Amino acid sequence: MSSRELVVLGTGSQTPTRRRNHNGYLLRWDGAGLLFDPGEGTQRQMIMAGVAATDVDRILISHFHGDHCLGVPGVIQRMSLDRVPHPVFAHFPAEGAEYFARLRHASSYHETATVIAQPVGGDGVIAEGRFGRIEAHALDHQLPTYGYRLVEPDGRRMLPERLREHGIAGPRVSELQREKSIRAGGRTVTLEEVSVPRIGQRFAFVMDTRLCEGVFTLADRADLLVIESTFLDEDARLAHDFGHLTAGEAGRVARECGVRRLVLTHFSQRYSDPAAFGAQAARQFPGEIVVAEDLTRVPVPPRSHAPAGETTAGR
């Protein structure tokens, strides 16, 4: 199993169907678990996908339409039932704080889990840790909505053959990484001599929105972009009226932002052929496209070897 992957729990919009549950997405990022937009039925979908309540470290809600948040009561109550030992942080639009409080305490239960509400009041960094930083950026929907992205800092990849050449091994490797230079073999060896730049990876989550600046900011150079494509292109006017994207618009975003792997989701139940979403996105985006299905797993692509800070496309 990849240590960085998206577990798709649900892909439907507005109402669940026989094949698609309400939204729900768990990002496994090394040791962290980020649960995005848990819609109705998410607790059961987690069981079906082999995701435990203890796997979740953060809950991130884009907005408070029911298909993006009605699973919160079950998920949080399950955390208490399973006695999740670590604190769980919940991020959501500050304007919806009352909704979150109602969902969190929707019924009586014995609360043992520590859930820490951290309302999002504007664009910027909302969390930092070993994973890097998590940012929120406002989107353009019918009510306050945020998208999220995880940005891993750039680093360096050690080259074993160069280390051997200079006789550096064991704890001295960590010392070099920490100090940036050490004495070895009668000379000073710098970190740059025995390593190459390692580009930090990026994950972006864009739900219900029209095209806006926030969409492009979130998607910029994303290794994995999860983005709504509620409507097909022929219904672009309907998409705009209701604050959504089309498959073609999602593909355009991926192309202009230098995305590496595009995941389409949040499909309207009015369409019967999921492949049509991928076909329309492909007219705009020549890269890899995944038309999401419930209970599938999408790995984050392997690291890019382009120089740090370089992008292959831009707006």
C-alpha positions as CSV (number, residue, x, y, z in Angstrom):
1,M,0.0,0.0,0.0
2,S,1.3,3.4,-0.9
3,S,2.1,5.7,2.0
4,R,0.6,8.6,0.1
5,E,-2.8,7.8,-1.5
6,L,-6.4,9.0,-1.8
7,V,-9.1,6.6,-0.6
8,V,-12.3,7.5,-2.4
9,L,-15.2,7.0,0.0
10,G,-18.0,8.6,-2.1
11,T,-18.3,10.4,-5.4
12,G,-22.0,11.5,-5.8
13,S,-23.4,15.0,-5.6
14,Q,-26.5,16.2,-3.9
15,T,-28.0,12.7,-3.4
16,P,-26.5,9.3,-3.2
17,T,-27.3,6.7,-5.9
18,R,-27.1,2.9,-6.1
19,R,-23.5,3.2,-7.2
20,R,-22.3,6.4,-5.6
21,N,-22.3,7.4,-2.0
22,H,-22.3,11.0,-0.8
23,N,-18.8,12.6,-0.9
24,G,-16.0,11.4,1.3
25,Y,-12.2,11.3,0.7
26,L,-9.4,10.2,3.0
27,L,-5.9,11.3,2.1
28,R,-3.2,9.1,3.6
29,W,0.0,11.1,3.8
30,D,2.7,9.1,5.4
31,G,1.5,8.9,9.0
32,A,-1.3,11.4,8.7
33,G,-4.9,10.9,7.7
34,L,-7.0,13.8,6.3
35,L,-10.7,13.2,5.9
36,F,-12.3,15.6,3.4
37,D,-16.1,16.4,3.1
38,P,-17.6,13.4,4.9
39,G,-21.1,13.2,3.5
40,E,-24.0,10.9,4.7
41,G,-22.9,7.3,4.9
42,T,-19.2,8.0,5.3
43,Q,-18.8,5.9,8.4
44,R,-20.0,2.8,6.5
45,Q,-17.9,3.6,3.5
46,M,-14.9,3.8,5.8
47,I,-15.6,0.3,7.0
48,M,-16.0,-1.0,3.4
49,A,-12.7,0.7,2.4
50,G,-10.7,-0.6,5.5
51,V,-10.3,2.9,7.0
52,A,-10.4,3.0,10.8
53,A,-11.6,6.0,12.9
54,T,-8.1,6.0,14.4
55,D,-6.7,6.7,10.9
56,V,-8.2,10.2,10.9
57,D,-6.2,13.1,12.3
58,R,-8.0,16.0,10.6
59,I,-11.5,16.6,9.2
60,L,-11.7,19.3,6.5
61,I,-15.1,20.5,5.3
62,S,-15.3,22.7,2.2
63,H,-18.9,24.0,3.0
64,F,-22.1,23.0,4.8
65,H,-24.3,21.6,2.0
66,G,-25.5,18.2,3.3
67,D,-23.7,16.1,0.7
68,H,-20.4,17.4,2.1
69,C,-21.0,17.2,5.9
70,L,-23.9,15.0,6.9
71,G,-21.5,12.2,7.8
72,V,-19.8,14.2,10.5
73,P,-22.1,13.0,13.4
74,G,-21.4,9.3,12.6
75,V,-17.7,9.8,12.1
76,I,-17.2,11.8,15.3
77,Q,-19.3,9.5,17.4
78,R,-17.3,6.5,16.0
79,M,-14.1,8.2,17.1
80,S,-15.4,8.3,20.7
81,L,-16.7,4.7,20.5
82,D,-13.2,3.6,19.3
83,R,-11.5,5.9,21.8
84,V,-9.2,7.5,19.3
85,P,-6.2,8.4,21.4
86,H,-5.0,11.5,19.5
87,P,-6.6,14.9,19.0
88,V,-8.6,15.3,15.8
89,F,-8.6,18.8,14.3
90,A,-11.7,20.0,12.4
91,H,-11.4,22.7,9.7
92,F,-14.5,24.4,8.2
93,P,-15.7,27.8,7.1
94,A,-16.0,30.0,10.1
95,E,-19.5,31.2,8.9
96,G,-20.7,27.6,9.4
97,A,-19.5,27.2,13.0
98,E,-23.1,26.7,14.2
99,Y,-23.7,24.0,11.7
100,F,-20.6,22.2,12.8
101,A,-21.6,22.4,16.5
102,R,-25.0,20.9,15.6
103,L,-23.5,18.1,13.6
104,R,-20.9,17.3,16.3
105,H,-23.6,17.0,18.9
106,A,-26.5,15.7,16.7
107,S,-27.4,13.1,19.2
108,S,-26.5,11.9,22.7
109,Y,-23.3,9.9,23.0
110,H,-20.4,9.3,25.5
111,E,-17.8,11.7,24.2
112,T,-14.2,10.4,24.7
113,A,-12.4,11.6,21.6
114,T,-10.8,15.0,21.6
115,V,-12.1,17.0,18.6
116,I,-10.7,20.5,18.3
117,A,-12.6,22.9,16.1
118,Q,-10.5,25.3,14.0
119,P,-12.8,27.5,11.9
120,V,-11.3,28.9,8.7
121,G,-11.7,32.7,8.5
122,G,-9.8,33.5,5.4
123,D,-7.1,32.4,2.9
124,G,-3.8,31.2,4.2
125,V,-2.0,28.5,6.2
126,I,-4.3,26.7,8.6
127,A,-2.0,23.9,9.9
128,E,1.7,23.0,9.9
129,G,3.5,19.8,10.8
130,R,5.9,17.1,9.6
131,F,3.7,16.8,6.5
132,G,4.4,20.5,5.6
133,R,1.6,23.0,5.6
134,I,-2.1,22.9,4.8
135,E,-3.6,26.0,3.2
136,A,-7.2,27.1,2.7
137,H,-8.4,29.3,-0.2
138,A,-11.9,30.7,-0.8
139,L,-14.0,29.4,-3.6
140,D,-17.1,30.7,-5.4
141,H,-20.2,28.7,-4.5
142,Q,-23.6,29.5,-3.1
143,L,-22.4,29.8,0.4
144,P,-19.0,30.3,2.1
145,T,-16.7,27.5,0.7
146,Y,-13.0,26.7,1.0
147,G,-10.7,24.4,-0.9
148,Y,-7.6,22.9,0.7
149,R,-4.1,22.0,-0.4
150,L,-1.2,20.2,1.3
151,V,2.2,21.5,0.4
152,E,5.3,19.5,1.4
153,P,8.4,21.7,1.7
154,D,11.3,21.2,-0.8
155,G,14.2,19.1,0.5
156,R,17.2,17.2,-0.7
157,R,17.7,13.5,-1.7
158,M,20.9,12.0,-0.5
159,L,23.0,10.2,-3.0
160,P,24.5,6.9,-1.5
161,E,27.4,6.7,-4.0
162,R,28.5,10.3,-3.2
163,L,28.3,9.6,0.5
164,R,30.4,6.5,0.1
165,E,33.0,8.5,-1.9
166,H,33.5,10.8,1.1
167,G,33.3,8.0,3.7
168,I,30.1,9.4,5.3
169,A,27.8,6.8,6.8
170,G,25.5,6.2,9.8
171,P,24.9,9.1,12.2
172,R,27.2,11.3,10.2
173,V,24.6,11.5,7.4
174,S,22.1,13.0,9.8
175,E,24.7,15.3,11.1
176,L,25.4,16.5,7.5
177,Q,21.7,17.0,6.9
178,R,21.4,19.0,10.1
179,E,24.6,21.1,9.9
180,K,24.8,21.4,6.0
181,S,28.6,20.7,6.1
182,I,31.0,18.5,8.0
183,R,34.6,17.5,8.0
184,A,35.2,14.1,6.4
185,G,38.3,12.6,4.8
186,G,40.4,15.6,5.7
187,R,38.2,18.1,4.0
188,T,34.9,19.9,4.4
189,V,32.0,18.2,2.6
190,T,28.8,20.2,1.9
191,L,25.3,18.9,1.7
192,E,25.1,20.0,-1.9
193,E,28.0,17.8,-2.9
194,V,26.2,14.6,-1.8
195,S,22.6,15.3,-2.6
196,V,20.2,16.7,-5.2
197,P,17.1,18.9,-4.8
198,R,13.9,17.0,-3.9
199,I,10.7,18.7,-4.9
200,G,8.0,18.8,-2.2
201,Q,4.8,17.1,-3.3
202,R,1.4,18.9,-3.4
203,F,-2.2,17.7,-3.0
204,A,-5.2,19.9,-3.8
205,F,-8.9,19.4,-3.0
206,V,-11.4,21.6,-4.9
207,M,-15.1,21.1,-4.4
208,D,-18.2,23.0,-5.2
209,T,-17.2,26.2,-7.1
210,R,-17.3,28.2,-10.2
211,L,-14.0,29.0,-11.9
212,C,-12.2,31.6,-9.7
213,E,-8.8,32.6,-8.5
214,G,-8.9,30.2,-5.6
215,V,-9.3,27.2,-7.9
216,F,-6.1,28.0,-9.7
217,T,-4.2,28.9,-6.6
218,L,-5.1,25.5,-5.0
219,A,-4.3,23.5,-8.2
220,D,-1.0,25.1,-8.9
221,R,1.6,22.4,-9.6
222,A,-0.5,19.8,-7.7
223,D,0.8,16.2,-8.0
224,L,-2.7,15.0,-7.3
225,L,-5.7,17.3,-7.8
226,V,-9.1,16.1,-6.6
227,I,-11.7,18.4,-8.3
228,E,-15.4,18.4,-8.7
229,S,-16.8,18.0,-12.2
230,T,-20.5,18.0,-11.4
231,F,-21.7,18.8,-14.9
232,L,-20.8,17.9,-18.5
233,D,-19.8,20.8,-20.8
234,E,-23.1,20.9,-22.6
235,D,-24.6,22.0,-19.3
236,A,-22.1,24.8,-18.6
237,R,-24.8,27.4,-18.0
238,L,-26.5,25.2,-15.4
239,A,-23.1,24.6,-13.7
240,H,-22.4,28.3,-13.5
241,D,-25.9,29.1,-12.1
242,F,-25.5,26.5,-9.3
243,G,-21.9,27.3,-8.6
244,H,-20.2,24.2,-10.1
245,L,-17.6,23.2,-12.6
246,T,-17.9,21.1,-15.8
247,A,-15.5,18.3,-16.8
248,G,-13.9,20.5,-19.4
249,E,-13.3,23.3,-16.9
250,A,-11.7,20.8,-14.6
251,G,-9.4,19.7,-17.4
252,R,-8.5,23.3,-18.2
253,V,-7.5,23.9,-14.6
254,A,-5.3,20.9,-14.6
255,R,-3.6,21.9,-17.9
256,E,-3.0,25.5,-16.9
257,C,-1.7,24.6,-13.4
258,G,0.7,21.9,-14.4
259,V,-1.2,19.1,-12.5
260,R,0.3,15.7,-12.8
261,R,-2.7,13.4,-11.9
262,L,-6.3,14.6,-12.2
263,V,-9.1,13.0,-10.2
264,L,-12.6,13.9,-11.3
265,T,-15.5,13.5,-8.8
266,H,-18.8,14.8,-7.4
267,F,-20.9,13.7,-10.4
268,S,-24.5,14.8,-10.9
269,Q,-26.9,11.8,-10.9
270,R,-28.4,13.1,-14.2
271,Y,-25.7,11.5,-16.2
272,S,-25.5,7.7,-16.8
273,D,-22.0,7.4,-18.4
274,P,-19.1,8.3,-16.2
275,A,-16.6,7.9,-19.0
276,A,-18.1,11.1,-20.6
277,F,-16.5,13.2,-17.8
278,G,-13.0,11.8,-18.5
279,A,-13.5,12.2,-22.3
280,Q,-14.4,15.9,-21.9
281,A,-11.6,16.6,-19.5
282,A,-9.1,15.0,-21.8
283,R,-9.9,17.5,-24.5
284,Q,-8.3,20.1,-22.3
285,F,-5.8,18.1,-20.3
286,P,-3.3,15.6,-21.9
287,G,-2.2,14.1,-18.6
288,E,-3.4,11.2,-16.5
289,I,-7.1,11.4,-15.6
290,V,-9.0,9.3,-13.1
291,V,-12.8,9.2,-13.1
292,A,-13.3,8.4,-9.5
293,E,-15.4,5.5,-8.3
294,D,-16.5,4.7,-4.8
295,L,-14.0,2.6,-2.7
296,T,-11.1,3.0,-5.1
297,R,-7.6,4.1,-4.2
298,V,-5.5,6.6,-6.1
299,P,-1.8,6.8,-5.3
300,V,-0.1,10.1,-5.3
301,P,2.3,10.0,-8.3
302,P,6.0,9.3,-7.6
303,R,8.1,12.4,-7.1
304,S,8.9,14.6,-10.1
305,H,12.6,15.0,-11.0
306,A,12.2,18.5,-12.4
307,P,14.3,21.2,-10.6
308,A,12.7,22.6,-7.5
309,G,10.3,25.5,-8.1
310,E,10.0,24.6,-11.8
311,T,6.5,24.1,-13.3
312,T,5.6,22.7,-16.7
313,A,2.6,25.0,-17.3
314,G,1.2,28.2,-16.1
315,R,-1.8,30.4,-16.4
